[in-house]
């Protein structure tokens, strides 16, 4: 079974077992990722323009770096790296989405993982909480917006992702801190890296 990790930036990312990370499972990371993921994603205009230097190595060292098509040309990240692919509004399995981003890079990573053929996805650090805490205290959080409507829009898109995965017989497991996402995604216990 083709398995991957989607690594958010919430505090529970600090509890990702090191053995899991070192087991060779492919991963998606976003924004100011804690570690170099296999695939990197950034759709945040503020990060792409104001913090391009901070994320440069994450983009450069990723197998594929998925960046927002909407902001193409706004940063040297787009022109300095041959591994960049643009992400735009979906016209395929996720065509019902309201926003390309779903207001969450995690949702974008779920789409990318689906199209990359991953059958089982494990979420870590996707701490769906209105206080928007991060895995480190000095995380650049300039664009934080604790608005409840934003949370509801994100949840709608997560439900869409769950529906698309379920229709294809694929699974999403949440290992992040308990939250309203537990009403959408099944809780995960372990990851069997031998199934990748």
Helices and strands as residue ranges (DSSP letters): E 3-7, G 11-15, H 18-21, E 26-30, E 39-42, H 45-50, H 52-60, E 64-68, G 69-71, H 77-80, E 84-87, H 105-115, E 120-124, H 148-167, E 171-174, G 180-183, E 186-187, G 193-195
